[in-house]
Amino acid sequence: MVHLFLFLAGLLALVVGSELLVRGASRLAALLGLSPLVIGLTVVSIGTSAPEIAVSVESAWRGVTDLTVGNVVGSNVFNVLAILGLSALFIPLSVHNQIIRQEMPILIGASGLLLFFGLDGQISPGEAFLLLAGLISYFVFLVRQARQANQNSQASQVDHENIGNSTKQANQASTPGFLERPFGSASLVVVGLVLLVTGSQALVTASVAFAKILGVSDLVIGLTIVAAGTSLPELAASVAAAIKGERDMAVGNVVGSSIFNILGCLGLSGLVASGGLVIPNSVLVFDQWVMLAAFLACIPAFITGREIARWEGGIFLFYYFAYTGYLILASQSHQALDPYSQILLYGVVPLTVAVLALSLWKHRTQEVSSH
């Protein structure tokens, strides 16, 4: 009963927290002259990734590195397949051009770097430092890019000194309320983040307790229960942003959180872990490749019309459940694992590749005919 209460209380905190976070972040973006995309890639992604940081660093400090690695890899798979898939089912997600030309290459590059560092079966403290340095460089680059864009925008604005007196008087008469000021909007963001982190921790605590009763390993718990639990803030924030029409923030949150998970969570965890992070063999040969494949699967969806359609979101969601089903069967060495794997490998995957290839071909044909 205690764990059930924690689960329900955590779910309520996530719903309320996501509402406050998206509302505050949207207003803060407008007040500071930053785009919702930049806010999603930085403030929202860092805040909603706080549970991953807490769980990963604490488990690394305790020496439970399987949980650390499983949490990061599983969270990224959940981010792309479950969060983007579910958000797109509510409303097709438009994809900003910056995501296509800048953030996706960075995300795929970070995944490739993780694959390279993990070839020897571990992430050394030196490699963890490089990951963390890469994250800091990325955030510095984003801030400078946003400032440059603001300066260019201000330089190109038309002089508004000749606006009518009636408009001036209306503006002078209206005093912005507390929530319309930067401090008020920032307060909403902080309260929302606190509720998201607290709610996710309650959900993870309850979920791990339920999973332990079933007798599954730390790695499987990290890849499934903990990964989904710590990614619930991203899920809540992205779905809320999509429903409110802040689709740039919804996609930016997912991509930014995934970048932060690889470079930030693994970077910090590798520094606090004694002797670095040991990467389980199953992650080396399977799970991290699933993560990379999920990232690559976004590219056709992003390029085709620069949006994630509802049917593409449904495919993403289906693959997440298929992946989770595989992990559950593999953890129990179930006799249905082999036929299940054969169906996925030789049936579902080729069919999906064919559908995406057809979609790209149609998009290319339309572009050629339009010219």
Residue pairs with C-beta under 8 A, 6 or more apart in sequence:
3 205
3 206
3 209
3 210
4 206
6 202
6 203
6 205
6 206
7 202
7 203
7 206
7 207
9 199
9 202
10 198
10 199
10 200
10 201
10 202
10 203
10 206
10 232
11 199
11 203
12 199
13 195
13 196
13 198
13 199
13 202
14 195
14 196
14 199
14 200
14 203
14 232
14 233
14 236
15 236
16 192
16 195
17 191
17 192
17 193
17 194
17 195
17 196
17 198
17 199
17 233
17 236
18 192
18 196
18 233
18 236
18 237
18 239
18 240
19 192
19 240
20 188
20 189
20 191
20 192
20 195
21 44
21 47
21 48
21 188
21 189
21 192
21 193
21 196
21 237
21 240
22 44
22 192
22 237
22 240
22 241
22 244
22 246
22 249
23 188
23 192
23 244
24 185
24 186
24 187
24 188
24 189
24 190
24 191
24 192
25 36
25 39
25 40
25 43
25 44
25 185
25 189
25 249
26 36
26 39
26 244
26 246
26 249
27 179
27 180
27 185
27 188
28 34
28 39
28 43
28 182
28 185
28 186
28 189
29 35
29 36
29 38
29 39
31 180
31 181
31 182
31 185
32 182
33 150
33 153
34 146
34 150
35 146
35 149
35 248
36 246
36 248
36 249
36 252
37 96
37 98
37 99
37 248
37 249
37 251
37 252
38 142
38 145
38 146
38 252
39 249
39 252
40 241
40 246
40 248
40 249
40 250
40 251
40 252
40 253
40 256
41 103
41 142
41 252
41 253
41 255
41 256
42 139
42 142
42 143
42 256
43 189
44 237
44 249
44 252
44 253
44 256
45 234
45 252
45 253
45 255
45 256
45 257
45 259
45 260
46 256
46 260
46 264
47 189
47 192
47 193
47 196
47 197
47 233
48 193
48 196
48 233
48 234
48 237
48 253
48 257
49 233
49 234
49 257
49 260
49 261
49 264
49 265
50 193
50 196
50 197
50 233
51 196
51 197
51 200
51 201
51 204
51 229
51 230
51 231
51 232
51 233
52 71
52 72
52 75
52 230
52 231
52 257
52 261
52 265
53 264
53 265
53 268
54 197
54 201
55 67
55 68
55 71
55 204
55 226
55 230
56 67
56 68
56 71
56 72
56 265
56 266
56 268
56 269
57 68
57 265
57 268
57 269
57 272
59 65
59 67
59 68
59 71
59 222
59 269
60 68
60 269
60 270
60 272
60 273
60 277
61 272
61 273
63 273
63 274
64 218
65 269
65 273
65 277
65 278
65 279
66 217
66 218
66 219
66 222
66 278
66 280
67 218
67 219
67 221
67 222
67 226
68 222
68 265
68 266
68 269
68 273
68 277
69 219
69 222
69 266
69 277
69 278
69 279
69 280
69 283
70 218
70 219
70 220
70 221
70 222
70 223
70 226
70 227
70 280
70 283
70 287
71 222
71 223
71 226
71 227
71 230
71 265
72 261
72 262
72 265
72 266
72 269
73 223
73 227
73 283
73 287
73 288
73 291
74 222
74 223
74 224
74 226
74 227
74 228
74 287
75 227
75 230
75 231
75 257
75 261
76 258
76 261
76 262
76 291
76 294
76 295
77 223
77 227
77 287
77 290
77 291
77 294
77 320
77 323
78 227
78 228
78 231
78 235
78 320
79 231
79 234
79 254
79 257
79 258
79 261
80 254
80 258
80 294
80 295
80 297
80 298
80 316
81 294
81 316
81 317
81 319
81 320
81 323
82 228
82 231
82 235
82 316
82 317
82 320
83 231
83 234
83 235
83 238
83 239
83 254
84 93
84 238
84 251
84 254
84 298
84 308
84 313
84 316
85 313
85 314
85 315
85 316
85 317
85 318
85 320
86 235
86 239
86 313
86 317
87 93
87 238
87 239
87 241
87 242
87 250
87 254
87 308
87 313
88 242
88 308
88 309
88 310
88 312
88 313
88 314
88 316
89 310
89 313
89 314
89 317
90 239
90 242
90 243
91 242
91 243
91 245
91 247
92 307
92 308
92 309
92 310
92 313
93 242
93 247
93 250
93 251
93 307
93 308
93 313
94 247
94 248
94 251
94 306
94 307
95 251
95 301
95 302
95 306
95 307
95 308
96 248
96 251
96 252
97 306
99 251
99 252
99 255
99 302
100 299
100 302
100 303
100 306
103 252
103 255
103 256
103 259
104 255
104 295
104 298
104 299
104 302
106 138
106 259
107 255
107 258
107 259
107 262
107 295
108 292
108 295
108 296
110 131
110 134
110 259
110 262
110 263
111 262
111 288
111 291
111 292
111 295
112 292
113 131
113 134
113 262
114 123
114 131
114 262
114 266
114 288
115 288
115 292
117 123
117 124
117 127
117 131
118 279
118 283
118 284
118 288
121 278
121 279
121 281
121 284
122 275
122 276
122 277
122 278
122 279
123 131
123 266
123 270
123 276
123 277
123 279
124 270
124 276
125 270
125 271
125 273
125 275
125 276
127 270
127 276
128 266
128 267
128 268
128 269
128 270
128 271
128 276
128 277
129 267
129 270
129 271
130 267
131 262
131 263
131 264
131 266
131 267
131 270
132 263
132 264
132 267
132 268
132 271
133 267
134 263
134 267
135 259
135 260
135 263
135 264
135 267
138 259
138 263
177 184
178 184
179 185
179 188
196 232
196 233
196 236
196 237
197 233
199 232
199 233
200 229
200 230
200 232
200 233
203 229
203 232
204 225
204 226
204 229
204 230
207 225
207 226
207 228
207 229
208 221
208 225
208 226
208 229
210 225
211 220
211 221
211 224
211 225
212 221
216 331
217 331
219 280
219 282
219 283
220 327
220 328
220 331
223 287
223 327
224 324
224 327
224 328
231 257
234 253
234 254
234 257
237 250
237 253
238 249
238 250
238 251
238 253
238 254
239 250
241 247
241 249
241 250
241 253
242 250
251 308
258 295
266 277
269 277
270 276
270 277
279 288
282 330
290 323
294 316
294 319
297 316
297 319
297 356
298 308
300 356
300 357
300 359
300 360
301 307
301 308
301 309
301 312
301 356
302 308
303 360
303 363
304 359
304 360
304 363
305 363
308 316
315 352
315 355
319 352
322 344
322 348
325 340
326 337
326 340
326 341
326 344
328 334
329 336
329 337
329 340
330 337
